[in-house]
Amino acid sequence: MRAGLTEKLRPEVIAYYHEKFFPTPVIGVTGGKGGVGKTTVAVNIACALAEMGHKVALVDADVDAPDAGILLGMALENAVDVFITMPLIDESKCNSCGACVKVCRLNALFLLKDKAPLLLGTCNGCEACLLVCETNAIDRGQKAVGTTYKKTRGNLTLYTGELIPSLEESANVVEKLKGRVFQDAADFDIILVDTSPGAHCNVIKALQGSDSVITVTEPTPLGAHDFALILKLLDIFELKGAAFLNRADLPSPRSEIERIAREHNISFAAKVDRDDLLIKSYVSGNPIVTMFPEAASAITFVRLAHEIAREHLT
């Protein structure tokens, strides 16, 4: 993983990654460490922008454990199932050449002598086996791997993706979720995408097409470690943005966090201290910008929302 984070991508790959076919700005909200508060940041910025009169799409792309709907008190509705291709092998057409077995990168197919291949492992639906089968013995079957949802309340529309537990195809669900949102992009003034924690494929897919990224961290050793990882990932894909320091008043030195930010030429757009009212709003399923608008953290979220509007919506 760390070796991969040092690689420089080809210019055409970067261009493709940043390409989108609509003018609506896309803001990613990410953070390497789980539990750092990125969903709280994304939800409150989205609500603040919506209360300012902007049409906002909030995308919960943490498909393994989506919870933005809980923080908003919004039930998931308008379900659309997500499917991937599963190979269906016609034994009457198969000549047991083994080409499909060789091309399967997941080693999901097993070939017995003079028999048609058997699907014994996990298939990710890449369809490579269909491409190499010269006898057209493989058809496209379907396997359900998750669901996307859409729910609108006022100026805010929440899009959520959810992976079926025990499955591995979370990146497929993220891709379908982003596709559903981007298809509706003309309906919104701005799109916010809340990613999963980490610096892996799901995060890369979730941030694709982002115009700017807010990286949430905290002043702890774990926070600093994962902050560095996610900023390396953003550098590789040439994603620009700012940092958000959550729980800034924790009794831990901030020097390492600040050093990492300087190293990656990123500034802190906002800082929030621990806030009892923020915790109360969190457990009540009501964003602090609406439940306690006079709270210090709510004022910070609203200020950041205004800065985002000035930069991207003028």
C-alpha positions, 0 to 999 in steps of 0.5 A: 500500500505504501509503495503504491502511494508514492507512484505518480499517475500518468497525465491522461489518468489524472485527466480522466479522474477529474473529468465530469460532464456537468458544471455543478461543483462537487466537494469531497469530505474525507479523513483517513481515520475512522470516527474522526468526525467527517460525516458530522462535518459533511452533514452540518455543512450540507444542512447549512448550505441548504438553509442558505437556499442552495439545492444540495445533494449529500452523498453518503458513500461509506457504503459499508456502514452508512449513517448520514441518514441517522445523523439527519433523522432521514429514513432511507427511501427510493431503493434501487438495487445494485447488481454485478455480472456473474458468469453463467457457463453453458456446458454444451458450448464450452470446449474446456480451453481454460482461457477464462480460468487463466484471465480471472485475477481473483482465481474464482474459476476452477477447471476440471479435466474435460469439464466446464469451469466452476465458479468457486470463488468470489467474482467481482463482475469484471467480465474478463472471462466473457471477453476471452471465451472464443465459443461464447459459452459464458453469458451474463448473469446477475448478483445483487451486491447492494442498494442505493437510496434517495430521500429529499427534505427541503433543499437537501437530498440525501443519496445513500449506498449500502453494501449487502453484509459479508460481500466485498463489492463495496466499490461497485456500490460506490460507483453506482451511487455516484452514477445515480447522483451525477445523473441528477447533477443538474438538479443541484447547486452543489454536491457533497460526497462523504467518503468511507475512512481509509485510503483505499479503492472506495475512497478513490472512487468516491472522490472521483470528479471532486473539485475540492476536498475537505480532509477531517482530522484530529490532533492525536497520534492516530489522527496524524498517522492517517492524516498523512496517508490520506493527504498522500492519496490526494497528492497522487490524484492531484486533489486540492482542498483544505483540512478541518481539525476536529476536537482541536482542544484535545490534550495532545500536541498539534505540532505533528498535525501542523507539520504534515499539513505544511508538508502537503501544502494544505491549510486548515479551513476550520477548527472545532473544539469538543462541544457538549451541544454537538454531542447532544445533536449527534445522539438526537439525529438532528444537525447542530446547525439546526438544533443549536445554531448559536453553538460555537461549532454550529457557527464554525460550520455555517462560516465554512458553508459560506466560504464554500458558497463564495468559492464555488457558487458565485 
